[in-house]
Amino acid sequence: MERLDATQLRTLAAVVAEGSFEAAAQTLHVSQSAVSQRIQALEATVGQVLVRRSRPCRATTAGQPLLRLAGQLLLLEREALTEARGPLTGTPHSPGAPVRTRVAVVANADSLATWFVTALARLPAELAVSFDIRQDDQEHTAELLRDGSVMAGVTAQRVAVQGCRVRPLGAMRYLALAAPAAAAHWFPDGLTVPAPPAAALALAVAPVVVFDRRDRVQHRFIRSLVGRDLDPPVHYVPSVPAFSEAIRRGLGWGLVPEQIAHADLASGACVDLTPGRYVDVPLYWQHWRLDSPVLDTLTDAVRSAAADALR
């Protein structure tokens, strides 16, 4: 029976993580030719192309299960080595020092800006974890779990990705904010539900601030107000601080996490366009189905921080 080579699997993981054969070679301290030969040998064993030679390199559909396997083997290998060494007595460069585990996780931008880093900071130092944090829209973070790029993540998907466990975290609440002058200009009569024809017309022409082209929360909110899709002018602002600043400066209105919105409402920098009406986005934590102290501790920390921050 053919067996997979651990070195080749580690090389596959490095190529996808670093984005190129050259960068993987630098990380692994081998030549680029050696990296290429290992990937070609692994592809010959499987009989499929495993790496899409693009910029950056990505795992193909056939390569995704092997990428997950490589990540799981690396995690378990490092945990076993740390446990085998026992109590830590050495310096950071001595044989007794902890084997630092790199954990790739993904979260949406609003979670990263509000509560998620708090969860990471709660992990004990002796766990010796280095984080590789990716950012994506909560509707799409599960894709990185599915292709094996990350081992855990915050997602809006309640159905477990194959090979993962899923746990509910709570809901992130968003409020519709605008600068006072912008609100008075575009929505002089306010916004009520159901929205009157004048408000629907205003929503069709008032500029809206959207995080990026994957962010559809604002458009779904408009549909909930007027009962149909509208196509207002859009400002794309893919930065949480700049997103909020764009709203404060009157570029348009937008949905802001309540943890950030409260300060702007209290200072008078923004007004709530729909008092008492909000958008709750349920979030879930998905992680590889492994018996891993690192993943178990990380999961506990994430659930604790989410309980403090989410609805």
Solvent accessible surface area in square Angstrom, and as a share of the most:
residue,aa,sasa,rsa
1,M,210,0.94
2,E,133,0.59
3,R,191,0.70
4,L,73,0.36
5,D,62,0.32
6,A,50,0.39
7,T,50,0.29
8,Q,32,0.14
9,L,4,0.02
10,R,82,0.30
11,T,0,0.00
12,L,0,0.00
13,A,15,0.12
14,A,11,0.09
15,V,0,0.00
16,V,19,0.11
17,A,59,0.46
18,E,82,0.37
19,G,12,0.11
20,S,35,0.23
21,F,25,0.10
22,E,102,0.46
23,A,28,0.22
24,A,0,0.00
25,A,6,0.04
26,Q,123,0.55
27,T,70,0.40
28,L,51,0.25
29,H,166,0.74
30,V,47,0.27
31,S,66,0.43
32,Q,96,0.43
33,S,63,0.41
34,A,27,0.21
35,V,0,0.00
36,S,30,0.19
37,Q,116,0.51
38,R,62,0.22
39,I,0,0.00
40,Q,103,0.46
41,A,41,0.32
42,L,1,0.00
43,E,22,0.10
44,A,82,0.64
45,T,45,0.26
46,V,57,0.33
47,G,59,0.57
48,Q,102,0.45
49,V,94,0.54
50,L,0,0.00
51,V,1,0.00
52,R,123,0.45
53,R,122,0.44
54,S,45,0.29
55,R,232,0.84
56,P,80,0.50
57,C,7,0.04
58,R,101,0.37
59,A,8,0.06
60,T,21,0.12
61,T,110,0.64
62,A,32,0.25
63,G,0,0.00
64,Q,45,0.20
65,P,64,0.41
66,L,21,0.10
67,L,8,0.04
68,R,43,0.16
69,L,61,0.30
70,A,1,0.01
71,G,13,0.13
72,Q,37,0.17
73,L,76,0.38
74,L,32,0.16
75,L,2,0.01
76,L,69,0.34
77,E,89,0.40
78,R,66,0.24
79,E,22,0.10
80,A,60,0.46
81,L,79,0.39
82,T,40,0.23
83,E,144,0.64
84,A,87,0.67
85,R,99,0.36
86,G,28,0.27
87,P,120,0.76
88,L,73,0.37
89,T,122,0.71
90,G,36,0.34
91,T,86,0.50
92,P,116,0.73
93,H,183,0.82
94,S,31,0.20
95,P,114,0.72
96,G,23,0.22
97,A,4,0.03
98,P,49,0.31
99,V,27,0.15
100,R,137,0.50
101,T,4,0.02
102,R,135,0.49
103,V,0,0.00
104,A,14,0.11
105,V,0,0.00
106,V,0,0.00
107,A,0,0.00
108,N,4,0.02
109,A,11,0.09
110,D,28,0.14
111,S,0,0.00
112,L,35,0.17
113,A,54,0.42
114,T,38,0.22
115,W,7,0.02
116,F,0,0.00
117,V,81,0.46
118,T,64,0.37
119,A,0,0.00
120,L,15,0.08
121,A,83,0.64
122,R,103,0.38
123,L,22,0.11
124,P,54,0.34
125,A,93,0.72
126,E,122,0.55
127,L,38,0.19
128,A,3,0.03
129,V,22,0.12
130,S,26,0.17
131,F,56,0.23
132,D,40,0.21
133,I,70,0.36
134,R,62,0.23
135,Q,99,0.44
136,D,34,0.18
137,D,19,0.10
138,Q,10,0.05
139,E,84,0.38
140,H,49,0.22
141,T,0,0.00
142,A,3,0.02
143,E,74,0.33
144,L,29,0.14
145,L,0,0.00
146,R,101,0.37
147,D,14,0.07
148,G,6,0.06
149,S,16,0.10
150,V,1,0.01
151,M,13,0.06
152,A,0,0.00
153,G,0,0.00
154,V,0,0.00
155,T,0,0.00
156,A,26,0.20
157,Q,57,0.25
158,R,175,0.64
159,V,105,0.60
160,A,40,0.31
161,V,5,0.03
162,Q,153,0.68
163,G,28,0.27
164,C,0,0.00
165,R,82,0.30
166,V,48,0.28
167,R,75,0.27
168,P,95,0.60
169,L,16,0.08
170,G,25,0.24
171,A,16,0.13
172,M,1,0.01
173,R,38,0.14
174,Y,9,0.04
175,L,18,0.09
176,A,1,0.00
177,L,1,0.00
178,A,1,0.01
179,A,8,0.07
180,P,63,0.39
181,A,82,0.64
182,A,13,0.10
183,A,12,0.09
184,A,66,0.51
185,H,128,0.57
186,W,74,0.26
187,F,13,0.05
188,P,101,0.63
189,D,127,0.66
190,G,32,0.31
191,L,13,0.06
192,T,82,0.48
193,V,71,0.41
194,P,119,0.75
195,A,19,0.14
196,P,59,0.37
197,P,120,0.75
198,A,69,0.53
199,A,7,0.05
200,A,7,0.06
201,L,121,0.60
202,A,14,0.11
203,L,0,0.00
204,A,30,0.23
205,V,73,0.42
206,A,0,0.00
207,P,23,0.14
208,V,0,0.00
209,V,0,0.00
210,V,1,0.01
211,F,33,0.14
212,D,43,0.22
213,R,182,0.66
214,R,98,0.36
215,D,16,0.08
216,R,117,0.43
217,V,12,0.07
218,Q,3,0.01
219,H,19,0.09
220,R,90,0.33
221,F,7,0.03
222,I,1,0.01
223,R,101,0.37
224,S,57,0.37
225,L,5,0.03
226,V,25,0.14
227,G,65,0.62
228,R,133,0.48
229,D,98,0.51
230,L,29,0.15
231,D,130,0.67
232,P,6,0.03
233,P,68,0.43
234,V,44,0.25
235,H,66,0.30
236,Y,89,0.34
237,V,25,0.14
238,P,91,0.57
239,S,44,0.29
240,V,19,0.11
241,P,102,0.64
242,A,43,0.33
243,F,15,0.06
244,S,4,0.03
245,E,59,0.27
246,A,10,0.08
247,I,1,0.00
248,R,80,0.29
249,R,182,0.66
250,G,29,0.28
251,L,84,0.42
252,G,2,0.02
253,W,4,0.01
254,G,0,0.00
255,L,5,0.03
256,V,1,0.01
257,P,5,0.03
258,E,16,0.07
259,Q,67,0.30
260,I,36,0.18
261,A,0,0.00
262,H,99,0.44
263,A,69,0.53
264,D,11,0.05
265,L,54,0.27
266,A,93,0.72
267,S,86,0.55
268,G,43,0.41
269,A,35,0.27
270,C,4,0.02
271,V,55,0.32
272,D,37,0.19
273,L,13,0.06
274,T,4,0.02
275,P,106,0.67
276,G,74,0.71
277,R,82,0.30
278,Y,94,0.36
279,V,31,0.18
280,D,57,0.30
281,V,11,0.07
282,P,72,0.45
283,L,2,0.01
284,Y,34,0.13
285,W,0,0.00
286,Q,0,0.00
287,H,2,0.01
288,W,4,0.01
289,R,127,0.46
290,L,27,0.13
291,D,130,0.67
292,S,0,0.00
293,P,82,0.51
294,V,5,0.03
295,L,0,0.00
296,D,71,0.37
297,T,41,0.24
298,L,1,0.00
299,T,5,0.03
300,D,93,0.48
301,A,10,0.08
302,V,0,0.00
303,R,103,0.38
304,S,52,0.33
305,A,3,0.02
306,A,0,0.00
307,A,79,0.61
308,D,107,0.55
309,A,30,0.23
310,L,19,0.09
311,R,144,0.53
